[in-house]
Amino acid sequence: MALRITTRLGHPTFVDLPWETALTDWDDERLVSPVQGVHRHVVVFVVYGGVLYAIKELPNELAETEYRLLRELDERRVPVVEAVGTITGRVDNRGEPLDSALITQHLDFSLPYRSLFQSGSRQELWAPLLDSLALLLVRIHLAGFFWGDCSLSNALFRRDAGALSATLVDAETGELRDALSNGQRAHDLMIAETNVAGELLDIAMAGGWADDVDPGAIGLDLVSRYEGLWAELTNDEVVDASDMHAIDTRVRRLNDLGFDVSEVIIEDREGVRTLRLRTAVVESGHHHRELQSLTGLDVQENQARRLLNDIRSFRAYLERSSQLVNDGRTITDHIAAMRWMAEVFQPTIDAIPSAERRKLEPAELFHQILEHRWFMSERAGVEILTAVAADDYVRTVLEHLPDEQQVLLRRDTTNS
């Protein structure tokens, strides 16, 4: 079988890499070693034009299957790493067959869960870490995907305005269906509980945490968070026929979780004055899409919610400081958003030194500055200007943070 390199448009061809050599023996100038998690297969990282790619070595059938699954999950709007290509038909210089390879693009500003604990306290990270993994598992189940190996190690995490956002990076054990049965979901959840507890037990036994850590309880906590979120998204509600406010309340709760609602089914059965309210959840990213339509910013869900709140506050400020209110008029959302981008967001980001600006995503930087401004205002007892807060944040906080865009350590390979 001849060597075959299949890659998506917009990415390198990777023809200059030594495909006739096993990944463990690679010694190429493009090799780097970012902060990364534990892998079942050999994984190396290469850089092309500042873009980081992960190359995983695995049998041909698994490589082709995972490539297909990642692309189909992306089409279903599940947060997954981008599948870039596959390399099949590899043989070494002696004519012996080598495993195939899967190429994915590394997600900037994402970190494995172990790295998060190096820069944050365990107590502060438990809730957002488990919430993000539970939400990811709910989203893939809604999309009809049985993961089969849900774990902290098989996801990457990005900071998201005080929360974390999880992205699936390993799909080789999964199966994609039209929908999952309750039994399939329960089995996947049991695997997730076992894996998460096992991962944390390994760290605890290695002396990474104190004896008061209960991995089993944390695994159960993940299950509880998943079940609560699943119930909120899928359960029917029975409401009084005259209480139409309940419909709006349910839709708002789902929007706050980041999900859009395509329709609400109301049934009045046999004259009984109750309605069965069933929401048809279509996809997550409600605030993300709203902010993108207003500003063009492509950010994560919690960041979008935080920035939308700041735009609304800015809009209220504009209306108070103008004659519009007296004239009975208001500033539209789009006008407020454009002025906020030009007068608030972009000047704040541009004022940060370039060496520090790359440490966090722009939306996360702005969120952190807003949080810093709030604490400064609380201490001072007066409202602190955003520019003043940004300058203080850079000097007292940002300068001491690591660069999370692509933390490149050294040329190396990883086999675990």
C-alpha positions in Angstrom: 0.0 0.0 0.0 1.5 3.3 -1.1 1.9 6.2 1.3 -1.2 8.4 1.2 -1.5 11.8 2.9 -5.0 13.3 3.1 -5.3 16.8 4.5 -8.0 19.5 4.5 -7.6 22.7 2.5 -6.1 25.6 4.4 -3.6 23.4 6.2 0.0 22.3 5.3 0.5 19.1 3.3 3.0 17.7 5.9 4.9 16.0 3.1 8.2 17.2 4.6 7.8 15.1 7.8 9.7 11.8 8.1 6.7 9.4 7.7 9.0 6.5 7.1 10.1 6.7 10.8 8.1 5.7 13.9 7.0 8.8 15.9 9.1 7.7 18.9 12.2 8.1 16.7 11.4 11.5 15.1 14.1 14.1 15.3 12.7 17.0 13.2 13.2 20.7 13.6 9.4 21.2 13.6 9.0 19.2 16.8 7.9 20.9 20.0 6.6 19.7 23.3 3.7 21.8 24.6 2.0 21.2 28.0 -0.1 18.1 27.3 -2.0 15.3 29.0 -1.7 11.6 29.1 -2.1 9.7 25.8 -2.9 6.1 25.0 -0.9 6.3 21.8 2.3 8.0 20.8 1.7 11.7 20.2 4.0 14.4 18.8 3.5 18.1 18.1 4.8 20.1 15.2 4.6 23.7 14.2 3.9 25.2 10.8 3.8 29.0 10.6 3.1 29.4 14.3 0.2 26.9 14.2 0.5 23.9 16.4 -0.6 20.4 15.2 -0.9 17.1 17.1 0.1 13.9 15.3 -1.2 10.7 16.8 0.1 7.3 15.7 -2.6 4.5 15.7 -3.8 1.6 13.5 -5.3 2.5 10.2 -8.9 1.7 11.0 -8.8 3.7 14.2 -7.2 6.7 12.5 -9.8 6.7 9.7 -12.7 6.2 12.2 -11.5 9.0 14.5 -11.0 11.4 11.6 -14.5 10.7 10.4 -16.0 11.0 13.9 -14.3 14.3 14.7 -15.5 15.8 11.5 -19.1 14.6 12.0 -19.1 15.8 15.6 -17.9 19.2 14.4 -20.8 19.3 11.9 -23.2 18.7 14.8 -21.6 21.6 16.7 -20.0 19.5 19.4 -16.8 21.2 20.8 -14.0 19.0 19.4 -10.5 19.6 18.1 -10.3 20.1 14.4 -9.5 17.0 12.4 -6.9 18.0 9.8 -5.9 14.8 8.0 -4.7 11.2 8.0 -1.5 9.5 6.8 -1.9 5.8 5.8 0.3 3.3 4.0 3.4 4.1 6.0 6.4 1.8 5.9 9.9 2.2 7.3 13.2 2.1 5.4 13.2 -1.7 5.6 9.7 -2.0 4.1 8.1 -2.9 7.4 4.6 -1.5 7.9 4.1 1.4 10.4 0.9 2.5 12.0 -1.2 5.3 10.4 -1.4 8.8 11.8 -4.1 11.3 12.6 -3.4 15.0 12.5 -5.5 17.5 14.5 -5.0 21.2 15.1 -4.1 22.1 18.6 -6.6 24.4 20.3 -4.9 27.7 21.3 -5.2 28.7 25.0 -6.3 25.1 26.0 -4.7 23.1 28.7 -4.8 19.6 30.1 -6.5 19.4 33.5 -3.2 18.6 35.3 -1.8 21.9 34.2 -4.7 23.8 35.5 -3.9 22.7 39.1 -0.4 24.1 38.7 -1.7 27.6 38.5 -4.9 27.4 40.6 -6.1 26.0 43.9 -7.8 22.6 44.0 -10.9 24.0 45.8 -11.4 26.7 43.2 -11.1 24.4 40.2 -13.3 21.4 41.2 -16.6 23.0 40.4 -15.7 24.6 37.0 -13.7 21.5 36.0 -16.6 19.1 36.7 -19.2 21.4 35.3 -17.4 21.8 32.0 -16.9 18.0 31.6 -20.5 17.3 32.6 -21.7 19.9 30.0 -19.4 18.4 27.3 -20.8 14.9 28.0 -24.4 16.3 27.9 -23.7 18.0 24.6 -22.2 14.9 22.9 -25.1 12.8 24.2 -27.6 15.2 22.8 -25.8 14.9 19.5 -26.1 11.1 19.6 -22.5 10.3 20.4 -21.5 7.5 22.8 -18.0 8.5 23.9 -16.9 5.3 25.5 -13.9 6.8 27.2 -14.9 10.1 28.8 -12.2 11.3 31.1 -10.4 14.5 32.2 -7.4 13.3 30.1 -9.4 13.1 26.9 -10.5 16.7 27.0 -8.8 20.1 26.9 -9.9 23.0 29.0 -10.0 26.7 28.2 -10.7 29.6 30.7 -14.1 31.0 30.1 -14.9 34.1 32.3 -14.5 32.4 35.6 -15.6 29.1 34.3 -13.9 26.4 32.1 -14.9 25.2 28.7 -14.1 21.6 27.8 -13.3 20.3 24.3 -13.2 16.6 23.2 -9.8 15.6 21.9 -10.0 11.7 21.7 -12.9 10.1 19.9 -11.4 6.8 18.8 -13.6 4.7 21.1 -16.9 6.5 20.2 -19.9 5.6 18.2 -22.2 8.2 16.5 -25.9 7.4 16.3 -29.1 9.3 15.6 -29.9 9.3 19.3 -28.7 7.5 22.5 -30.9 5.3 24.7 -31.0 5.9 28.4 -29.0 2.7 28.9 -26.3 3.9 26.6 -26.1 7.2 28.4 -26.0 5.5 31.7 -23.1 3.3 30.6 -21.1 6.2 29.2 -21.7 8.1 32.5 -20.5 5.1 34.5 -17.3 5.0 32.4 -16.8 8.7 33.0 -17.3 8.4 36.8 -14.8 5.5 36.9 -12.2 7.3 34.8 -12.4 10.6 36.6 -12.1 8.9 40.0 -9.2 6.8 38.8 -7.3 9.8 37.4 -7.6 11.7 40.6 -6.7 8.6 42.6 -3.5 8.3 40.6 -2.6 11.9 41.4 -3.4 11.5 45.1 -1.3 8.3 45.3 1.6 10.1 43.7 1.6 12.6 46.5 0.1 15.4 44.5 -2.7 16.1 46.9 -3.6 15.7 50.6 -5.2 12.7 52.1 -8.6 14.4 52.4 -9.2 14.1 48.6 -11.9 11.5 47.9 -11.7 10.6 44.2 -14.8 8.4 44.5 -16.9 11.3 45.8 -15.6 13.6 43.0 -16.6 11.0 40.5 -20.1 10.9 42.0 -20.2 14.7 41.9 -19.6 14.6 38.2 -22.6 12.2 37.8 -24.8 14.5 39.9 -23.9 17.6 37.8 -24.5 15.7 34.6 -27.9 14.4 35.7 -29.0 17.8 36.9 -28.1 19.4 33.6 -29.6 16.6 31.6 -32.9 16.9 33.5 -33.0 20.7 33.0 -32.5 20.3 29.3 -34.8 17.4 28.5 -37.5 17.0 31.2 -41.1 18.0 30.5 -42.9 20.5 32.8 -46.5 20.6 33.7 -47.7 24.2 34.3 -51.0 25.9 35.0 -52.8 26.9 31.8 -52.9 30.5 32.8 -49.3 30.7 33.9 -47.6 31.6 30.6 -44.8 33.2 32.6 -43.6 29.6 33.2 -42.8 29.2 29.6 -40.6 32.3 29.5 -38.9 31.3 32.7 -38.0 27.8 31.3 -36.7 29.3 28.1 -34.6 31.8 30.0 -33.1 29.1 32.1 -32.1 27.2 29.0 -30.6 30.3 27.5 -28.6 30.9 30.6 -27.2 27.4 30.2 -26.1 28.5 26.7 -28.8 26.5 24.8 -31.2 27.8 22.2 -34.8 26.6 22.0 -36.4 25.9 18.6 -40.0 25.4 19.7 -42.2 25.0 22.8 -44.9 22.3 22.6 -48.0 23.1 24.7 -50.8 20.5 25.1 -54.2 21.1 26.6 -55.6 17.6 27.1 -59.3 16.9 27.5 -60.1 20.2 29.0 -57.8 19.8 31.9 -56.4 23.2 32.8 -52.8 22.2 32.8 -50.2 22.4 30.0 -47.3 20.1 29.3 -44.3 22.2 28.4 -41.7 20.4 26.4 -38.7 22.3 25.1 -36.9 21.2 21.9 -33.3 22.1 22.6 -31.3 22.6 19.4 -27.8 23.6 20.3 -25.6 25.4 22.8 -23.9 28.7 22.3 -26.9 31.1 22.7 -24.8 34.0 24.0 -21.9 33.2 21.8 -24.1 33.7 18.7 -25.8 36.8 20.0 -22.4 38.5 20.7 -21.0 37.4 17.4 -24.0 38.9 15.5 -23.5 42.2 17.3 -19.7 42.5 17.3 -18.2 39.8 15.1 -16.3 38.5 18.2 -15.9 34.7 18.2 -15.6 33.9 21.9 -16.8 31.2 24.4 -20.2 31.1 26.0 -19.5 32.5 29.5 -17.2 35.2 28.0 -20.0 36.1 25.6 -22.5 36.4 28.5 -20.1 38.7 30.4 -19.3 40.9 27.4 -23.0 41.2 26.5 -23.7 42.4 30.1 -21.0 45.1 29.7 -22.4 46.2 26.3 -25.8 46.6 28.0 -24.3 48.6 30.8 -22.5 50.8 28.2 -25.7 51.2 26.3 -27.5 52.4 29.5 -24.6 54.8 30.1 -25.0 56.2 26.6 -28.7 56.7 26.9 -28.3 58.4 30.3 -25.7 60.8 28.9 -27.6 61.8 25.8 -30.9 63.4 25.0 -32.4 60.2 23.7 -34.3 59.3 26.9 -35.9 62.8 27.0 -37.0 62.3 23.4 -38.5 58.9 24.1 -35.9 57.1 22.0 -33.3 54.4 22.7 -30.0 53.3 21.3 -30.3 50.1 19.3 -28.3 47.0 20.4 -26.2 47.1 17.2 -25.3 50.8 17.6 -24.4 50.2 21.3 -22.3 47.2 20.4 -20.4 49.1 17.6 -19.6 52.0 19.9 -18.6 49.6 22.7 -16.2 47.9 20.4 -14.7 51.2 19.2 -14.7 53.1 22.5 -14.3 50.4 25.2 -13.2 46.9 24.2 -10.6 47.5 21.4 -8.9 50.4 23.2 -8.6 48.3 26.3 -7.0 45.4 24.5 -4.7 47.6 22.4 -3.4 49.3 25.5 -2.0 46.0 26.9 1.7 45.5 25.9 2.0 42.9 23.1 4.3 40.7 25.2 1.5 40.3 27.8 -1.5 40.4 25.4 -0.9 36.9 24.1 -1.1 35.2 27.5 -4.9 35.0 27.5 -7.5 35.3 24.8 -8.7 38.9 24.3 -12.2 38.1 25.6 -10.7 36.5 28.7 -8.4 39.4 29.2 -11.3 41.8 29.1 -13.3 39.7 31.5 -10.4 39.6 33.9 -10.0 43.4 33.7 -13.7 43.9 34.4 -13.3 41.6 37.5 -10.2 43.5 38.6 -12.0 46.8 38.1 -14.9 45.6 40.3 -12.6 44.7 43.2 -10.6 47.9 42.8 -13.9 49.9 43.0 -15.0 48.0 46.0 -11.8 48.8 47.9 -11.8 52.4 46.8 -15.5 53.0 47.4 -15.8 54.8 44.0 -16.1 53.6 40.4 -12.7 53.0 38.8 -12.2 53.7 35.1 -11.6 50.7 32.9 -8.3 52.1 31.6 -7.0 52.5 35.2 -8.1 49.0 36.1 -6.4 47.6 33.0 -3.1 49.3 33.8 -3.2 48.0 37.3 -4.2 44.5 36.2 -1.3 44.3 33.8 1.2 45.4 36.5 -0.1 43.4 39.4 -1.5 40.2 37.8 -0.9 39.7 34.1 2.9 40.1 34.2 3.1 37.2 36.5 0.9 34.8 34.6 2.2 32.1 32.2 1.6 32.3 28.4 -1.4 30.0 27.8 -1.7 30.3 24.0 0.9 27.7 23.2 3.2 26.7 26.0 6.1 25.2 24.1 8.8 23.6 26.3 11.3 21.7 24.2 11.7 19.4 21.3 10.5 16.0 22.4 8.1 13.1 21.9 5.6 11.7 24.3 4.7 8.0 24.7 2.3 7.0 27.4 
